[in-house]
Amino acid sequence: MSMRLAKTSVDHEADEATEDQLTRLITQVTNEINWHMTQGKLTRADLASRMGVSPGRISQVLSGGENLTLRTLASLAVALDGQFEIELKPFKATEDAYASDHNHP
């Protein structure tokens, strides 16, 4: 006999917070990739060629609908001649800092 425990409100809140963080990360990553592509005057086909993948794969990445691996992020960074910097901050500081730190000229 298997017993399933109902999710608590704490579990539900944690799930919602995780989804919010995931959405924030996806938006941040795709915005950075798009910004660097624009600055480098790169098309999706150009980026795909640099990464050795199909343009369709780049469309999948930029759609934000999948969980990217660290290897894919590293490959994107190399193809864009850049690097990702990851910093874990207290939540409130993250909102304030992101707004001021990521206003690209």
PyMOL commands that place a pseudoatom at each C-alpha (Angstrom):
pseudoatom trace, name=CA, resn=MET, resi=1, chain=A, elem=C, hetatm=0, pos=[0.000, 0.000, 0.000]
pseudoatom trace, name=CA, resn=SER, resi=2, chain=A, elem=C, hetatm=0, pos=[1.480, 3.273, -1.053]
pseudoatom trace, name=CA, resn=MET, resi=3, chain=A, elem=C, hetatm=0, pos=[0.789, 6.449, 0.793]
pseudoatom trace, name=CA, resn=ARG, resi=4, chain=A, elem=C, hetatm=0, pos=[0.995, 9.805, -0.957]
pseudoatom trace, name=CA, resn=LEU, resi=5, chain=A, elem=C, hetatm=0, pos=[1.398, 12.833, 1.174]
pseudoatom trace, name=CA, resn=ALA, resi=6, chain=A, elem=C, hetatm=0, pos=[-0.257, 16.025, 0.067]
pseudoatom trace, name=CA, resn=LYS, resi=7, chain=A, elem=C, hetatm=0, pos=[2.023, 18.934, -0.710]
pseudoatom trace, name=CA, resn=THR, resi=8, chain=A, elem=C, hetatm=0, pos=[2.112, 21.499, 2.018]
pseudoatom trace, name=CA, resn=SER, resi=9, chain=A, elem=C, hetatm=0, pos=[1.682, 25.202, 1.404]
pseudoatom trace, name=CA, resn=VAL, resi=10, chain=A, elem=C, hetatm=0, pos=[5.420, 25.571, 2.091]
pseudoatom trace, name=CA, resn=ASP, resi=11, chain=A, elem=C, hetatm=0, pos=[6.161, 23.065, -0.691]
pseudoatom trace, name=CA, resn=HIS, resi=12, chain=A, elem=C, hetatm=0, pos=[3.811, 24.919, -3.015]
pseudoatom trace, name=CA, resn=GLU, resi=13, chain=A, elem=C, hetatm=0, pos=[5.454, 28.264, -2.198]
pseudoatom trace, name=CA, resn=ALA, resi=14, chain=A, elem=C, hetatm=0, pos=[8.903, 26.765, -2.828]
pseudoatom trace, name=CA, resn=ASP, resi=15, chain=A, elem=C, hetatm=0, pos=[7.717, 25.400, -6.177]
pseudoatom trace, name=CA, resn=GLU, resi=16, chain=A, elem=C, hetatm=0, pos=[6.347, 28.801, -7.161]
pseudoatom trace, name=CA, resn=ALA, resi=17, chain=A, elem=C, hetatm=0, pos=[9.549, 30.537, -6.069]
pseudoatom trace, name=CA, resn=THR, resi=18, chain=A, elem=C, hetatm=0, pos=[11.593, 28.055, -8.105]
pseudoatom trace, name=CA, resn=GLU, resi=19, chain=A, elem=C, hetatm=0, pos=[9.459, 28.690, -11.193]
pseudoatom trace, name=CA, resn=ASP, resi=20, chain=A, elem=C, hetatm=0, pos=[9.840, 32.452, -10.687]
pseudoatom trace, name=CA, resn=GLN, resi=21, chain=A, elem=C, hetatm=0, pos=[13.619, 32.079, -10.458]
pseudoatom trace, name=CA, resn=LEU, resi=22, chain=A, elem=C, hetatm=0, pos=[13.668, 29.874, -13.561]
pseudoatom trace, name=CA, resn=THR, resi=23, chain=A, elem=C, hetatm=0, pos=[11.700, 32.462, -15.521]
pseudoatom trace, name=CA, resn=ARG, resi=24, chain=A, elem=C, hetatm=0, pos=[14.056, 35.193, -14.338]
pseudoatom trace, name=CA, resn=LEU, resi=25, chain=A, elem=C, hetatm=0, pos=[17.143, 33.169, -15.337]
pseudoatom trace, name=CA, resn=ILE, resi=26, chain=A, elem=C, hetatm=0, pos=[15.756, 32.283, -18.758]
pseudoatom trace, name=CA, resn=THR, resi=27, chain=A, elem=C, hetatm=0, pos=[14.926, 35.918, -19.439]
pseudoatom trace, name=CA, resn=GLN, resi=28, chain=A, elem=C, hetatm=0, pos=[18.319, 37.089, -18.244]
pseudoatom trace, name=CA, resn=VAL, resi=29, chain=A, elem=C, hetatm=0, pos=[20.243, 34.534, -20.328]
pseudoatom trace, name=CA, resn=THR, resi=30, chain=A, elem=C, hetatm=0, pos=[18.253, 35.055, -23.512]
pseudoatom trace, name=CA, resn=ASN, resi=31, chain=A, elem=C, hetatm=0, pos=[18.474, 38.848, -23.149]
pseudoatom trace, name=CA, resn=GLU, resi=32, chain=A, elem=C, hetatm=0, pos=[22.252, 38.628, -22.774]
pseudoatom trace, name=CA, resn=ILE, resi=33, chain=A, elem=C, hetatm=0, pos=[22.601, 36.340, -25.793]
pseudoatom trace, name=CA, resn=ASN, resi=34, chain=A, elem=C, hetatm=0, pos=[20.392, 38.591, -27.928]
pseudoatom trace, name=CA, resn=TRP, resi=35, chain=A, elem=C, hetatm=0, pos=[22.257, 41.709, -26.808]
pseudoatom trace, name=CA, resn=HIS, resi=36, chain=A, elem=C, hetatm=0, pos=[25.636, 40.196, -27.698]
pseudoatom trace, name=CA, resn=MET, resi=37, chain=A, elem=C, hetatm=0, pos=[24.311, 38.957, -31.027]
pseudoatom trace, name=CA, resn=THR, resi=38, chain=A, elem=C, hetatm=0, pos=[23.065, 42.461, -31.824]
pseudoatom trace, name=CA, resn=GLN, resi=39, chain=A, elem=C, hetatm=0, pos=[26.356, 44.047, -30.790]
pseudoatom trace, name=CA, resn=GLY, resi=40, chain=A, elem=C, hetatm=0, pos=[28.300, 41.541, -32.906]
pseudoatom trace, name=CA, resn=LYS, resi=41, chain=A, elem=C, hetatm=0, pos=[25.825, 41.853, -35.794]
pseudoatom trace, name=CA, resn=LEU, resi=42, chain=A, elem=C, hetatm=0, pos=[25.314, 38.083, -35.676]
pseudoatom trace, name=CA, resn=THR, resi=43, chain=A, elem=C, hetatm=0, pos=[22.293, 36.287, -37.058]
pseudoatom trace, name=CA, resn=ARG, resi=44, chain=A, elem=C, hetatm=0, pos=[20.977, 33.048, -35.601]
pseudoatom trace, name=CA, resn=ALA, resi=45, chain=A, elem=C, hetatm=0, pos=[22.584, 31.292, -38.573]
pseudoatom trace, name=CA, resn=ASP, resi=46, chain=A, elem=C, hetatm=0, pos=[25.934, 32.940, -37.756]
pseudoatom trace, name=CA, resn=LEU, resi=47, chain=A, elem=C, hetatm=0, pos=[25.728, 31.860, -34.136]
pseudoatom trace, name=CA, resn=ALA, resi=48, chain=A, elem=C, hetatm=0, pos=[24.677, 28.355, -35.153]
pseudoatom trace, name=CA, resn=SER, resi=49, chain=A, elem=C, hetatm=0, pos=[27.664, 28.088, -37.484]
pseudoatom trace, name=CA, resn=ARG, resi=50, chain=A, elem=C, hetatm=0, pos=[30.049, 29.205, -34.735]
pseudoatom trace, name=CA, resn=MET, resi=51, chain=A, elem=C, hetatm=0, pos=[28.600, 26.597, -32.379]
pseudoatom trace, name=CA, resn=GLY, resi=52, chain=A, elem=C, hetatm=0, pos=[28.382, 23.810, -34.951]
pseudoatom trace, name=CA, resn=VAL, resi=53, chain=A, elem=C, hetatm=0, pos=[24.629, 23.414, -34.510]
pseudoatom trace, name=CA, resn=SER, resi=54, chain=A, elem=C, hetatm=0, pos=[21.595, 24.102, -36.672]
pseudoatom trace, name=CA, resn=PRO, resi=55, chain=A, elem=C, hetatm=0, pos=[19.860, 27.491, -36.741]
pseudoatom trace, name=CA, resn=GLY, resi=56, chain=A, elem=C, hetatm=0, pos=[16.809, 25.628, -35.434]
pseudoatom trace, name=CA, resn=ARG, resi=57, chain=A, elem=C, hetatm=0, pos=[18.772, 24.702, -32.324]
pseudoatom trace, name=CA, resn=ILE, resi=58, chain=A, elem=C, hetatm=0, pos=[19.583, 28.377, -31.752]
pseudoatom trace, name=CA, resn=SER, resi=59, chain=A, elem=C, hetatm=0, pos=[15.879, 29.172, -32.100]
pseudoatom trace, name=CA, resn=GLN, resi=60, chain=A, elem=C, hetatm=0, pos=[15.144, 26.539, -29.430]
pseudoatom trace, name=CA, resn=VAL, resi=61, chain=A, elem=C, hetatm=0, pos=[17.743, 28.060, -27.107]
pseudoatom trace, name=CA, resn=LEU, resi=62, chain=A, elem=C, hetatm=0, pos=[16.465, 31.600, -27.614]
pseudoatom trace, name=CA, resn=SER, resi=63, chain=A, elem=C, hetatm=0, pos=[12.836, 30.591, -27.153]
pseudoatom trace, name=CA, resn=GLY, resi=64, chain=A, elem=C, hetatm=0, pos=[13.637, 29.955, -23.498]
pseudoatom trace, name=CA, resn=GLY, resi=65, chain=A, elem=C, hetatm=0, pos=[11.541, 26.826, -23.393]
pseudoatom trace, name=CA, resn=GLU, resi=66, chain=A, elem=C, hetatm=0, pos=[14.226, 24.405, -22.336]
pseudoatom trace, name=CA, resn=ASN, resi=67, chain=A, elem=C, hetatm=0, pos=[16.658, 23.854, -19.540]
pseudoatom trace, name=CA, resn=LEU, resi=68, chain=A, elem=C, hetatm=0, pos=[20.126, 24.715, -20.886]
pseudoatom trace, name=CA, resn=THR, resi=69, chain=A, elem=C, hetatm=0, pos=[23.140, 22.772, -19.726]
pseudoatom trace, name=CA, resn=LEU, resi=70, chain=A, elem=C, hetatm=0, pos=[26.278, 24.460, -18.479]
pseudoatom trace, name=CA, resn=ARG, resi=71, chain=A, elem=C, hetatm=0, pos=[28.028, 23.019, -21.559]
pseudoatom trace, name=CA, resn=THR, resi=72, chain=A, elem=C, hetatm=0, pos=[25.542, 24.796, -23.847]
pseudoatom trace, name=CA, resn=LEU, resi=73, chain=A, elem=C, hetatm=0, pos=[26.048, 28.049, -21.950]
pseudoatom trace, name=CA, resn=ALA, resi=74, chain=A, elem=C, hetatm=0, pos=[29.821, 27.648, -22.249]
pseudoatom trace, name=CA, resn=SER, resi=75, chain=A, elem=C, hetatm=0, pos=[29.498, 26.995, -25.987]
pseudoatom trace, name=CA, resn=LEU, resi=76, chain=A, elem=C, hetatm=0, pos=[27.323, 30.094, -26.368]
pseudoatom trace, name=CA, resn=ALA, resi=77, chain=A, elem=C, hetatm=0, pos=[29.873, 32.179, -24.473]
pseudoatom trace, name=CA, resn=VAL, resi=78, chain=A, elem=C, hetatm=0, pos=[32.724, 30.980, -26.704]
pseudoatom trace, name=CA, resn=ALA, resi=79, chain=A, elem=C, hetatm=0, pos=[30.682, 31.565, -29.871]
pseudoatom trace, name=CA, resn=LEU, resi=80, chain=A, elem=C, hetatm=0, pos=[29.848, 35.090, -28.692]
pseudoatom trace, name=CA, resn=ASP, resi=81, chain=A, elem=C, hetatm=0, pos=[33.449, 35.759, -27.620]
pseudoatom trace, name=CA, resn=GLY, resi=82, chain=A, elem=C, hetatm=0, pos=[32.291, 36.438, -24.085]
pseudoatom trace, name=CA, resn=GLN, resi=83, chain=A, elem=C, hetatm=0, pos=[31.676, 34.848, -20.746]
pseudoatom trace, name=CA, resn=PHE, resi=84, chain=A, elem=C, hetatm=0, pos=[28.776, 34.400, -18.391]
pseudoatom trace, name=CA, resn=GLU, resi=85, chain=A, elem=C, hetatm=0, pos=[29.229, 35.613, -14.847]
pseudoatom trace, name=CA, resn=ILE, resi=86, chain=A, elem=C, hetatm=0, pos=[27.033, 34.087, -12.200]
pseudoatom trace, name=CA, resn=GLU, resi=87, chain=A, elem=C, hetatm=0, pos=[26.515, 35.646, -8.812]
pseudoatom trace, name=CA, resn=LEU, resi=88, chain=A, elem=C, hetatm=0, pos=[24.131, 34.540, -6.094]
pseudoatom trace, name=CA, resn=LYS, resi=89, chain=A, elem=C, hetatm=0, pos=[22.800, 37.479, -4.107]
pseudoatom trace, name=CA, resn=PRO, resi=90, chain=A, elem=C, hetatm=0, pos=[20.078, 37.966, -1.535]
pseudoatom trace, name=CA, resn=PHE, resi=91, chain=A, elem=C, hetatm=0, pos=[16.779, 38.189, -3.406]
pseudoatom trace, name=CA, resn=LYS, resi=92, chain=A, elem=C, hetatm=0, pos=[16.023, 41.879, -2.822]
pseudoatom trace, name=CA, resn=ALA, resi=93, chain=A, elem=C, hetatm=0, pos=[19.542, 42.900, -3.783]
pseudoatom trace, name=CA, resn=THR, resi=94, chain=A, elem=C, hetatm=0, pos=[19.243, 40.861, -6.979]
pseudoatom trace, name=CA, resn=GLU, resi=95, chain=A, elem=C, hetatm=0, pos=[16.192, 42.799, -8.151]
pseudoatom trace, name=CA, resn=ASP, resi=96, chain=A, elem=C, hetatm=0, pos=[17.799, 46.189, -7.467]
pseudoatom trace, name=CA, resn=ALA, resi=97, chain=A, elem=C, hetatm=0, pos=[21.213, 45.259, -8.862]
pseudoatom trace, name=CA, resn=TYR, resi=98, chain=A, elem=C, hetatm=0, pos=[19.855, 43.630, -11.998]
pseudoatom trace, name=CA, resn=ALA, resi=99, chain=A, elem=C, hetatm=0, pos=[17.890, 46.745, -12.865]
pseudoatom trace, name=CA, resn=SER, resi=100, chain=A, elem=C, hetatm=0, pos=[20.941, 48.991, -12.537]
pseudoatom trace, name=CA, resn=ASP, resi=101, chain=A, elem=C, hetatm=0, pos=[23.727, 46.636, -13.705]
pseudoatom trace, name=CA, resn=HIS, resi=102, chain=A, elem=C, hetatm=0, pos=[22.113, 45.407, -16.920]
pseudoatom trace, name=CA, resn=ASN, resi=103, chain=A, elem=C, hetatm=0, pos=[21.198, 48.632, -18.636]
pseudoatom trace, name=CA, resn=HIS, resi=104, chain=A, elem=C, hetatm=0, pos=[23.468, 48.215, -21.631]
pseudoatom trace, name=CA, resn=PRO, resi=105, chain=A, elem=C, hetatm=0, pos=[24.403, 51.458, -23.348]
for i in range(1, 105): cmd.bond("trace and resi %d" % i, "trace and resi %d" % (i + 1))
show_as sticks, trace
zoom trace
